């Protein structure tokens, strides 16, 4: 399951926690756990996006340097 899918599933679970019928402290504890999981997954998605952007920029720069080296020869 992808990180995006996990975020959506956890969000749905958090939305339905109040109507589950669990004893009083259980929904609060689960909401905190699910919330922390959403924060962690969001952070991981953001870091992955930053890494991909940097990798694409590095590849673009390497290609442009190779093209200028070929033209100089």
KACORLIN-V868506 format. One line per field, one symbol per residue. ss: DSSP state (H for helix, E for strand, L for the rest). psi: psi as a letter, one per 30 degrees, with the letter a starting at -180 (. if undefined). burial: + if it has 16 or more other C-alpha atoms within 10 Angstrom, else -. Layout:
ss=???
psi=???
burial=???
This chain:
ss=LLHHHHHHHHHHHHHHHHHLLLLHHHHHHHHHHHHHHHHHHHHHHHHHHHHHHHHHHHHHHHHHHHHHHHHHL
psi=kleeeeeeeeeeeeefefgfgllefeeeeeeeeeeeeeeeeeeeeeeeeeeeeeeeeeeeeeeeeeeeeeff.
burial=------+--++--+------------+---+--++-++--+--------------------------------
